Amino acid sequence: MRIQAPLIAALALAAACSPGESSNPAPVQQPQPRLTESPSFGRMPNGDSVSLITLRNQHGIEVRIMPAGGTILSLKTPDRTGAIDDIVLGFDQVEPYLQKTNPYFGSVIGRSANRIAKGRFVLDGKTYQLATNDGENHLHGGNRGWDKVLWTSEPFQHAEGVGVALKYTSPAGEEGYPGTVTATVTYTLTDQNQLTVDYRATADAPTIINLTQHSYFNLGGAKTTDILGHELMLNADQYTPVNATLIPAGELAPVENTPFDFRTPTAIGARINDQNEQLTRGKGYDHNFVVRRTGPGLELAARVVEPATGRLLEIATTEPGIQFYSGNFLDGSITGKGGRVYPHRSGFCLEPQHYPDSPNQPTFPSTVLRPGEEYQSQTVFTFGVVK
């Protein structure tokens, strides 16, 4: 199941020549600029201006990104009829993204994604205490993680596509983390219907880092009320069961004969209400899956199809795990784009990353970053259509 980046592109394009499948919709009727930037989309609380970068490819895919939080504001793709719709949840303005009520719609998560037990870890014999912003645990970087800071932006256009490089320097002690970290997250949209996210980071002192992208997807588009009919494949034989506060117990459990077996395409809602202790604890799926790897480099981690529209999403990553979250805490209290209310399970997240609570789990892949090293990670989202 290993797919290197050129083969992912080939897969997306080859679908157009396969019986019953097409990855390239009809050409855009009126070509638009491939890359545009609006300098005044909104402002940060301190008055700093937030720009808006729009990326487009020749097949009608459009991605809007703002440097506040490194956030994907919208992601428009065609369905099997060629109709374009936005397939990610979010807001129309900057301000709601910066509020505590924002469930991390579309943003870059750092300095450490997912949960850390009791907000505490030991590194080189020293104990560090982080914010406990998820009950007794630390979640997604703390009270003001990288989803709420303003990154600098450098839009670009070259032969491989259009994109934007976002940079942020996190000072030592920010949210309790040791060391100053300089990070770059680069989004690139190609004509092979791929959105590539490249992560890089260095530190001046030992620290931990675990970055991911936190978009909520609904491939049915803006009018689809839930994601339970989406058919999901996860390339994972194991997952990490959690305790009552959603911290992994440290074991890698088999998915076989459990509701967590998505090795063959299965509707998200098919088993989500089964009597299962893990589903009860997560209020649905909110678990890390261990990507089945055949070697270093990109590996296919997930494939999702929305049957009504035919939209297809594939995710390949260099990360060892992928967190599947079925939008369990969405409850209709959030009003998003165009006045749309987001009800229960109206979006899902697939977040490539290291395992939750890795700093406290010696058997998990390490998230430690030391001076002289470079953190590197890549995720590729490939979009297509199934007829």
WOVEN-V954400 format. One record per residue. N is the residue number from 1. SS is DSSP state (@ for helix, = for strand, . for the rest). Layout:
n=N ss=SS
n=N ss=SS
This chain:
n=1 ss=.
n=2 ss=.
n=3 ss=.
n=4 ss=.
n=5 ss=@
n=6 ss=@
n=7 ss=@
n=8 ss=@
n=9 ss=@
n=10 ss=@
n=11 ss=@
n=12 ss=@
n=13 ss=@
n=14 ss=@
n=15 ss=@
n=16 ss=@
n=17 ss=@
n=18 ss=.
n=19 ss=.
n=20 ss=.
n=21 ss==
n=22 ss==
n=23 ss=.
n=24 ss=.
n=25 ss=.
n=26 ss=.
n=27 ss=.
n=28 ss=.
n=29 ss=.
n=30 ss=.
n=31 ss=.
n=32 ss=.
n=33 ss=.
n=34 ss=.
n=35 ss==
n=36 ss==
n=37 ss==
n=38 ss==
n=39 ss==
n=40 ss==
n=41 ss==
n=42 ss==
n=43 ss==
n=44 ss=.
n=45 ss=.
n=46 ss=.
n=47 ss=.
n=48 ss=.
n=49 ss==
n=50 ss==
n=51 ss==
n=52 ss==
n=53 ss==
n=54 ss==
n=55 ss==
n=56 ss==
n=57 ss=.
n=58 ss=.
n=59 ss=.
n=60 ss=.
n=61 ss=.
n=62 ss==
n=63 ss==
n=64 ss==
n=65 ss==
n=66 ss==
n=67 ss=.
n=68 ss==
n=69 ss=.
n=70 ss=.
n=71 ss==
n=72 ss==
n=73 ss==
n=74 ss==
n=75 ss==
n=76 ss==
n=77 ss==
n=78 ss==
n=79 ss=.
n=80 ss=.
n=81 ss=.
n=82 ss=.
n=83 ss=.
n=84 ss==
n=85 ss==
n=86 ss==
n=87 ss=.
n=88 ss==
n=89 ss=.
n=90 ss=.
n=91 ss=.
n=92 ss=.
n=93 ss=.
n=94 ss=.
n=95 ss=@
n=96 ss=@
n=97 ss=@
n=98 ss=@
n=99 ss=.
n=100 ss=.
n=101 ss=.
n=102 ss=.
n=103 ss=.
n=104 ss=.
n=105 ss=.
n=106 ss=.
n=107 ss=.
n=108 ss==
n=109 ss==
n=110 ss=.
n=111 ss=.
n=112 ss==
n=113 ss=.
n=114 ss=.
n=115 ss==
n=116 ss==
n=117 ss=@
n=118 ss=@
n=119 ss=@
n=120 ss==
n=121 ss==
n=122 ss==
n=123 ss==
n=124 ss=.
n=125 ss=.
n=126 ss==
n=127 ss==
n=128 ss==
n=129 ss==
n=130 ss=.
n=131 ss=.
n=132 ss=.
n=133 ss=.
n=134 ss==
n=135 ss=.
n=136 ss=.
n=137 ss==
n=138 ss==
n=139 ss==
n=140 ss=.
n=141 ss=.
n=142 ss=.
n=143 ss=.
n=144 ss=.
n=145 ss=.
n=146 ss=@
n=147 ss=@
n=148 ss=@
n=149 ss=.
n=150 ss==
n=151 ss=.
n=152 ss==
n=153 ss==
n=154 ss==
n=155 ss==
n=156 ss==
n=157 ss==
n=158 ss==
n=159 ss=.
n=160 ss=.
n=161 ss==
n=162 ss==
n=163 ss==
n=164 ss==
n=165 ss==
n=166 ss==
n=167 ss==
n=168 ss==
n=169 ss==
n=170 ss==
n=171 ss=.
n=172 ss=.
n=173 ss=.
n=174 ss=@
n=175 ss=@
n=176 ss=@
n=177 ss=.
n=178 ss=.
n=179 ss=.
n=180 ss=.
n=181 ss==
n=182 ss==
n=183 ss==
n=184 ss==
n=185 ss==
n=186 ss==
n=187 ss==
n=188 ss==
n=189 ss==
n=190 ss=.
n=191 ss=.
n=192 ss=.
n=193 ss=.
n=194 ss==
n=195 ss==
n=196 ss==
n=197 ss==
n=198 ss==
n=199 ss==
n=200 ss==
n=201 ss==
n=202 ss==
n=203 ss==
n=204 ss=.
n=205 ss=.
n=206 ss=.
n=207 ss==
n=208 ss==
n=209 ss=.
n=210 ss==
n=211 ss=.
n=212 ss==
n=213 ss==
n=214 ss=.
n=215 ss=.
n=216 ss=.
n=217 ss==
n=218 ss=.
n=219 ss=.
n=220 ss=.
n=221 ss=.
n=222 ss=.
n=223 ss=.
n=224 ss=.
n=225 ss=.
n=226 ss=.
n=227 ss=.
n=228 ss=.
n=229 ss=.
n=230 ss=.
n=231 ss==
n=232 ss==
n=233 ss==
n=234 ss==
n=235 ss=.
n=236 ss==
n=237 ss==
n=238 ss==
n=239 ss==
n=240 ss==
n=241 ss=.
n=242 ss==
n=243 ss=.
n=244 ss=.
n=245 ss=.
n=246 ss=.
n=247 ss=.
n=248 ss==
n=249 ss=.
n=250 ss=.
n=251 ss=.
n=252 ss=.
n=253 ss==
n=254 ss==
n=255 ss=.
n=256 ss=.
n=257 ss=.
n=258 ss=.
n=259 ss=.
n=260 ss=.
n=261 ss=.
n=262 ss=.
n=263 ss=.
n=264 ss=.
n=265 ss=.
n=266 ss==
n=267 ss==
n=268 ss=.
n=269 ss=.
n=270 ss=.
n=271 ss=.
n=272 ss=.
n=273 ss=.
n=274 ss=.
n=275 ss=.
n=276 ss=.
n=277 ss=@
n=278 ss=@
n=279 ss=@
n=280 ss=@
n=281 ss=@
n=282 ss=@
n=283 ss=.
n=284 ss=.
n=285 ss=.
n=286 ss==
n=287 ss==
n=288 ss==
n=289 ss==
n=290 ss==
n=291 ss==
n=292 ss=.
n=293 ss=.
n=294 ss=.
n=295 ss=.
n=296 ss=.
n=297 ss=.
n=298 ss=.
n=299 ss==
n=300 ss==
n=301 ss==
n=302 ss==
n=303 ss==
n=304 ss==
n=305 ss==
n=306 ss=.
n=307 ss=.
n=308 ss=.
n=309 ss=.
n=310 ss=.
n=311 ss==
n=312 ss==
n=313 ss==
n=314 ss==
n=315 ss==
n=316 ss==
n=317 ss==
n=318 ss=.
n=319 ss=.
n=320 ss=.
n=321 ss==
n=322 ss==
n=323 ss==
n=324 ss==
n=325 ss==
n=326 ss=.
n=327 ss=.
n=328 ss=.
n=329 ss=.
n=330 ss=.
n=331 ss=.
n=332 ss=.
n=333 ss=.
n=334 ss=.
n=335 ss==
n=336 ss=.
n=337 ss=@
n=338 ss=@
n=339 ss=@
n=340 ss=.
n=341 ss==
n=342 ss=.
n=343 ss=.
n=344 ss=.
n=345 ss=.
n=346 ss=.
n=347 ss=.
n=348 ss==
n=349 ss==
n=350 ss==
n=351 ss==
n=352 ss==
n=353 ss==
n=354 ss=.
n=355 ss=.
n=356 ss=.
n=357 ss=.
n=358 ss=@
n=359 ss=@
n=360 ss=@
n=361 ss=.
n=362 ss=.
n=363 ss=.
n=364 ss=.
n=365 ss=.
n=366 ss=.
n=367 ss=.
n=368 ss==
n=369 ss==
n=370 ss=.
n=371 ss=.
n=372 ss=.
n=373 ss=.
n=374 ss=.
n=375 ss==
n=376 ss==
n=377 ss==
n=378 ss==
n=379 ss==
n=380 ss==
n=381 ss==
n=382 ss==
n=383 ss==
n=384 ss==
n=385 ss==
n=386 ss==
n=387 ss=.
